[in-house]
């Protein structure tokens, strides 16, 4: 009976050690994706900021009638 508990503990330790690496890689991947999305959002905000757009001169409605 004691032998079974020892084997179970060894199996648990081995399983945990094998599952740690994929878990950490998953965390790093998610963090990288989120950082990339954040940078894309900031870049698109800079692209569409109003001070960089050209000023369009529209004729006034009153000037068109006369």
FENJO-V693868 format. One record per residue. N is the residue number from 1. RES is the residue in one small letter. SS is DSSP state (2 for helix, 1 for strand, 0 for the rest). PHI is phi in degrees with one decimal (NA if undefined). D_LAST is the distance of its C-alpha to the last C-alpha in Angstrom with 1 decimal. Layout:
N;RES;SS;PHI;D_LAST  N;RES;SS;PHI;D_LAST
This chain:
1;x;0;NA;103.4  2;x;2;-64.4;102.7  3;x;2;-65.9;102.1  4;x;2;-65.6;99.3  5;x;2;-66.1;97.5  6;x;2;-65.7;97.7  7;x;2;-64.3;96.3  8;x;2;-65.9;93.5  9;x;2;-64.3;92.6  10;x;2;-64.1;92.7  11;x;2;-60.7;90.5  12;x;2;-63.4;88.0  13;x;2;-65.4;87.9  14;x;2;-65.5;87.4  15;x;2;-61.8;84.7  16;x;2;-63.7;82.8  17;x;2;-68.2;83.1  18;x;2;-74.1;81.7  19;x;2;-87.1;78.8  20;x;2;-67.8;77.7  21;x;2;-62.5;76.3  22;x;2;-62.0;73.9  23;x;2;-64.6;72.8  24;x;2;-65.2;72.0  25;x;2;-63.8;70.2  26;x;2;-64.2;68.1  27;x;2;-62.3;67.1  28;x;2;-65.2;66.2  29;x;2;-63.5;64.2  30;x;2;-63.0;62.2  31;x;2;-63.2;61.6  32;x;2;-65.9;60.4  33;x;2;-64.2;58.0  34;x;2;-63.4;56.6  35;x;2;-64.6;56.1  36;x;2;-63.7;54.3  37;x;2;-65.3;51.9  38;x;2;-64.3;51.2  39;x;2;-65.8;50.5  40;x;2;-63.7;48.2  41;x;2;-63.7;46.2  42;x;2;-68.2;45.9  43;x;2;-66.5;44.8  44;x;2;-68.7;42.1  45;x;2;-64.5;40.9  46;x;2;-65.0;40.7  47;x;2;-64.8;38.8  48;x;0;-101.2;36.1  49;x;0;-68.1;35.8  50;x;2;-67.2;32.3  51;x;2;-74.6;32.8  52;x;2;-101.1;33.6  53;x;0;-81.2;30.5  54;x;0;-71.5;27.7  55;x;0;-86.0;24.6  56;x;0;-99.5;21.6  57;x;0;-95.5;18.2  58;x;0;-94.9;15.7  59;x;0;-69.0;11.9  60;x;0;-72.4;10.7  61;x;2;-64.9;9.3  62;x;2;-70.7;6.8  63;x;2;-71.9;5.5  64;x;2;-70.8;5.6  65;x;2;-72.9;3.8  66;x;0;-91.2;0.0
